[in-house]
Amino acid sequence: MRALVYQGPARSSWDTVQDPAIREATDAIVRVDATSVCGSDLHILAGDLPEVKPGTVLGHEAVGEIEEVGAEVHHLRPGDQVIVSSVSACGHCRECRDAMYGQCGGGGGWILGNLIDGTQAEWVRVPFADHSTTRCPCELAPDDAVLLAELLPTAYEIGVRNGHVSPGDTVVVVGAGPVGLATVVVARLYSPRRIIVVDLADARLETALRVGADAAESPGGMIAELSDGPGADVVVEASGDPDGFVLCTRAVRTGGHIANIGAHGRPATLHLESLWRKNVTISTGQVDTSSTPRLLDLVRFGRLPVSGLVTHTFVLDRIREAYDVFARGATTGALKVVLHRE
């Protein structure tokens, strides 16, 4: 099969590699019909995740069709359409029993495209398939369905839920990339008073307004006003930039929440000299995707308007071009980039 293979920092190749095969009785083989590029993939290529070894097929988000299942897969059969979760869950360890699949102690967690071959390929081996896939209704468009593999659960679980967004809140989202804008869409479900998005790219600020933000601006007057005044109830760090995190600590109110979603490849400064007396809660986290079934119903029945998050589509063999467009999102306007089998 053809796949995108990591060859070391700043290097990847679109190569012919061996077809995946069942290795464990709990595995399934999925034909990839749609996959997407994530900011974490860019962090891998930047060398920020040294655990990823050269020769690994990249990618951890996909929608596809079950082609083969192992002997211990009981809830799937060939022909089923599924969303492949970015997080694999053994389903039996203490962490999985607590629905903390991202922390799976039984060999799961974020392993696809990280510790084992991933989804940016024509087929993928999915470990713990019963617990690591969600059946996908045939009427759901692949471009919407693939957002449920990681993007929407991350925005909900790590941003909105960890941040305790509530009716009447002022919410600030720092970073208007895909996960930041998905946070805007999901936060709207909780009737906040105001959602403010902060980013450096004008095109992304315009998109933020289209997907539901009440205000969108470069770092400046509005954040200074919050910092000097009442502050925001919830601030979501979705940029992965150290300066973005510092901005969050300035914008949050006394007793407020900072929910860190951004993947930080560099150290970020925590100014405890300014925060220690403010009763601020800071949360971080690896997505669990336990919320995928619930979010799937919201997307399916039109409660989550997510189609605007996918801005570019490509066929799979143009994946190198897709990476380039995604990496230059501030100038190309790319948010979520989806690749189709054909």
TASUL-V821790 format. One record per residue. N is the residue number from 1. RES is the residue in one small letter. NEAR is the number of other ideal C-beta (glycine too) atoms within 12 Angstrom. Layout:
# TASUL-V821790
{{N & RES & NEAR} {N & RES & NEAR}}
This chain:
# TASUL-V821790
{{1 & m & 28} {2 & r & 25} {3 & a & 35} {4 & l & 42} {5 & v & 32} {6 & y & 38} {7 & q & 21} {8 & g & 18} {9 & p & 19} {10 & a & 16} {11 & r & 19} {12 & s & 34} {13 & s & 23} {14 & w & 28} {15 & d & 26} {16 & t & 15} {17 & v & 25} {18 & q & 17} {19 & d & 20} {20 & p & 29} {21 & a & 17} {22 & i & 24} {23 & r & 19} {24 & e & 25} {25 & a & 17} {26 & t & 31} {27 & d & 34} {28 & a & 43} {29 & i & 35} {30 & v & 44} {31 & r & 33} {32 & v & 48} {33 & d & 36} {34 & a & 44} {35 & t & 50} {36 & s & 52} {37 & v & 50} {38 & c & 45} {39 & g & 41} {40 & s & 39} {41 & d & 41} {42 & l & 31} {43 & h & 29} {44 & i & 41} {45 & l & 34} {46 & a & 24} {47 & g & 19} {48 & d & 22} {49 & l & 26} {50 & p & 16} {51 & e & 18} {52 & v & 34} {53 & k & 20} {54 & p & 21} {55 & g & 20} {56 & t & 34} {57 & v & 44} {58 & l & 47} {59 & g & 47} {60 & h & 47} {61 & e & 48} {62 & a & 53} {63 & v & 44} {64 & g & 42} {65 & e & 33} {66 & i & 36} {67 & e & 30} {68 & e & 28} {69 & v & 30} {70 & g & 24} {71 & a & 13} {72 & e & 21} {73 & v & 31} {74 & h & 16} {75 & h & 20} {76 & l & 34} {77 & r & 19} {78 & p & 19} {79 & g & 17} {80 & d & 30} {81 & q & 31} {82 & v & 46} {83 & i & 48} {84 & v & 53} {85 & s & 51} {86 & s & 47} {87 & v & 47} {88 & s & 44} {89 & a & 42} {90 & c & 29} {91 & g & 33} {92 & h & 20} {93 & c & 22} {94 & r & 15} {95 & e & 25} {96 & c & 29} {97 & r & 18} {98 & d & 17} {99 & a & 26} {100 & m & 26} {101 & y & 41} {102 & g & 34} {103 & q & 25} {104 & c & 34} {105 & g & 19} {106 & g & 25} {107 & g & 26} {108 & g & 38} {109 & g & 33} {110 & w & 41} {111 & i & 33} {112 & l & 46} {113 & g & 46} {114 & n & 34} {115 & l & 24} {116 & i & 33} {117 & d & 40} {118 & g & 45} {119 & t & 53} {120 & q & 51} {121 & a & 43} {122 & e & 38} {123 & w & 37} {124 & v & 52} {125 & r & 43} {126 & v & 53} {127 & p & 41} {128 & f & 40} {129 & a & 45} {130 & d & 33} {131 & h & 39} {132 & s & 47} {133 & t & 46} {134 & t & 41} {135 & r & 27} {136 & c & 35} {137 & p & 22} {138 & c & 16} {139 & e & 14} {140 & l & 31} {141 & a & 24} {142 & p & 35} {143 & d & 32} {144 & d & 36} {145 & a & 42} {146 & v & 49} {147 & l & 49} {148 & l & 49} {149 & a & 49} {150 & e & 50} {151 & l & 51} {152 & l & 50} {153 & p & 44} {154 & t & 49} {155 & a & 47} {156 & y & 43} {157 & e & 39} {158 & i & 40} {159 & g & 47} {160 & v & 42} {161 & r & 32} {162 & n & 31} {163 & g & 43} {164 & h & 24} {165 & v & 38} {166 & s & 20} {167 & p & 17} {168 & g & 13} {169 & d & 33} {170 & t & 34} {171 & v & 50} {172 & v & 55} {173 & v & 57} {174 & v & 52} {175 & g & 46} {176 & a & 46} {177 & g & 50} {178 & p & 50} {179 & v & 43} {180 & g & 53} {181 & l & 50} {182 & a & 50} {183 & t & 54} {184 & v & 52} {185 & v & 41} {186 & v & 46} {187 & a & 46} {188 & r & 31} {189 & l & 29} {190 & y & 26} {191 & s & 16} {192 & p & 31} {193 & r & 22} {194 & r & 28} {195 & i & 42} {196 & i & 44} {197 & v & 45} {198 & v & 43} {199 & d & 39} {200 & l & 25} {201 & a & 28} {202 & d & 17} {203 & a & 24} {204 & r & 38} {205 & l & 32} {206 & e & 20} {207 & t & 33} {208 & a & 40} {209 & l & 23} {210 & r & 23} {211 & v & 36} {212 & g & 34} {213 & a & 33} {214 & d & 23} {215 & a & 29} {216 & a & 36} {217 & e & 31} {218 & s & 22} {219 & p & 29} {220 & g & 19} {221 & g & 15} {222 & m & 30} {223 & i & 34} {224 & a & 17} {225 & e & 19} {226 & l & 33} {227 & s & 27} {228 & d & 13} {229 & g & 16} {230 & p & 18} {231 & g & 33} {232 & a & 44} {233 & d & 35} {234 & v & 46} {235 & v & 51} {236 & v & 59} {237 & e & 46} {238 & a & 46} {239 & s & 40} {240 & g & 31} {241 & d & 29} {242 & p & 22} {243 & d & 24} {244 & g & 37} {245 & f & 35} {246 & v & 27} {247 & l & 39} {248 & c & 52} {249 & t & 36} {250 & r & 34} {251 & a & 41} {252 & v & 41} {253 & r & 29} {254 & t & 19} {255 & g & 19} {256 & g & 35} {257 & h & 38} {258 & i & 45} {259 & a & 45} {260 & n & 39} {261 & i & 47} {262 & g & 40} {263 & a & 36} {264 & h & 28} {265 & g & 22} {266 & r & 18} {267 & p & 12} {268 & a & 26} {269 & t & 20} {270 & l & 21} {271 & h & 20} {272 & l & 12} {273 & e & 10} {274 & s & 17} {275 & l & 25} {276 & w & 13} {277 & r & 10} {278 & k & 23} {279 & n & 15} {280 & v & 30} {281 & t & 22} {282 & i & 28} {283 & s & 26} {284 & t & 27} {285 & g & 32} {286 & q & 32} {287 & v & 42} {288 & d & 34} {289 & t & 46} {290 & s & 33} {291 & s & 35} {292 & t & 42} {293 & p & 22} {294 & r & 24} {295 & l & 39} {296 & l & 34} {297 & d & 18} {298 & l & 26} {299 & v & 38} {300 & r & 25} {301 & f & 15} {302 & g & 13} {303 & r & 17} {304 & l & 36} {305 & p & 24} {306 & v & 38} {307 & s & 23} {308 & g & 25} {309 & l & 40} {310 & v & 36} {311 & t & 29} {312 & h & 30} {313 & t & 30} {314 & f & 32} {315 & v & 21} {316 & l & 35} {317 & d & 22} {318 & r & 24} {319 & i & 39} {320 & r & 27} {321 & e & 23} {322 & a & 38} {323 & y & 35} {324 & d & 21} {325 & v & 26} {326 & f & 37} {327 & a & 26} {328 & r & 18} {329 & g & 33} {330 & a & 22} {331 & t & 15} {332 & t & 20} {333 & g & 26} {334 & a & 34} {335 & l & 44} {336 & k & 45} {337 & v & 44} {338 & v & 45} {339 & l & 46} {340 & h & 29} {341 & r & 30} {342 & e & 15}}
